[in-house]
Amino acid sequence: MGERRHKIVTVPEWGGRDAGKLFVVRERDALSIERWGWKVIVALKGTTAQIPETLISMGAVGPMLILIRGMNSFLAADVDKDVIIALVDELLPQVKIIRDPSVKDKLTGTALETDVTWEGDHADIDEAKTITWLRGEVLSLEINFSILDALLKLSSALKVPDTSLTAPTSPLSSTSLSPADGSPSGT
């Protein structure tokens, strides 16, 4: 029986009121992850989109293109929002909060993790973008796919090389021209 992967994440500065808060993200068991993936596929099955084999074989760029194609399909599909909300909410129990890193769990000696209060006046998270980011962190851990990494790889793959800084095609002679009159110098 393998140990479930986990990671401690800190909300970056862009997190506004949540910046600096610490969370622990844990992966679910493999069967739960696989079933969740099938539920997503079934929820989006009303689309007519297909994933061409050429995208699947594109290595690191392929998943990003599949994601973009999937988003386009999602936006064009007649999808039940309640089903999608339920699916993304299944990711939330994988997140715990570390309220005070100096407080240790007596059994493990690690920072004490507690359940996140997601809603209400005493919610632990103040910014909606933090919740979206935490869901992404769960997915990143569980399926080893980071949307940000994929975007960066796609961006790198699509860049056209800058030829303005290339070396001259002919070697320079040891004699250079004088800037004042254009005559050879160095003699």
C-alpha positions, -999 to +999 in steps of 0.1 A: +000+000+000+016+032-012+016+065+006-007+092-009+013+121-022+008+155-006+022+190-007+021+221+013+012+252-008+013+289+001-011+313-015+011+337-036+009+375-034-017+377-061-040+359-036-049+393-020-064+387+014-054+350+012-017+357+004+006+337+027-020+313+039-008+276+041-027+247+028-020+209+025-032+193-007-035+155-007-042+131-035-071+107-035-067+070-041-062+059-077-097+045-082-114+077-070-092+098-093-100+075-123-137+075-115-137+113-112-121+115-147-148+093-161-175+115-145-160+146-162-159+128-195-196+117-191-206+152-180-191+166-213-203+138-235-229+160-251-202+177-271-193+167-306-156+174-301-131+147-307-094+146-298-074+140-329-046+115-326-021+141-337-028+161-305-023+131-283+011+124-298+024+160-294+041+153-260+041+182-235+022+205-259-005+179-265-023+181-231-025+219-234-041+217-268-065+190-256-074+213-227-081+242-250-101+220-273-120+207-242-127+242-230-141+252-264-162+220-264-174+228-229-184+263-238-204+250-268-220+221-249-253+219-232-237+210-198-256+208-165-239+234-143-250+215-112-231+184-124-200+204-131-202+222-097-205+189-080-175+175-098-152+205-090-165+204-054-152+168-051-117+183-052-122+204-021-120+177+006-084+171-005-074+205+009-067+212+046-055+244+061-025+250+084-037+278+106-005+281+126+026+263+114+041+264+150+013+242+163+023+206+158+001+175+155+009+153+186+009+121+166+029+131+135+050+160+148+041+179+116+021+212+114-015+207+125-039+204+096-076+212+100-106+212+077-111+243+057-143+263+063-154+270+028-185+290+033-201+316+056-190+344+077-161+325+091-148+310+059-111+305+058-107+317+022-116+353+012-108+353-025-126+332-051-094+329-072-078+311-043-104+284-044-099+279-081-061+278-076-064+252-048-086+230-071-058+233-097-033+223-071-053+192-063-055+183-100-018+190-105-010+166-077-034+139-088-029+138-125+006+153-127-006+180-150-002+217-143-022+241-165+004+268-159+032+245-169+013+235-200+007+271-209+043+279-206+054+249-227+028+258-253+041+294-253+077+283-257+067+259-285+049+286-304+077+313-301+095+322-333+132+325-329+146+360-328+170+363-357+180+399-350+207+388-326+223+362-349+260+363-357+272+379-389+275+355-418+310+367-428+339+370-403+351+404-395+386+414-406+412+425-382+410+459-397+380+480-387+367+513-402+373+545-384+340+561-373+351+596-383+360+592-420+353+556-429+390+548-435+407+517-421+422+522-387+446+502-365+477+506-387 
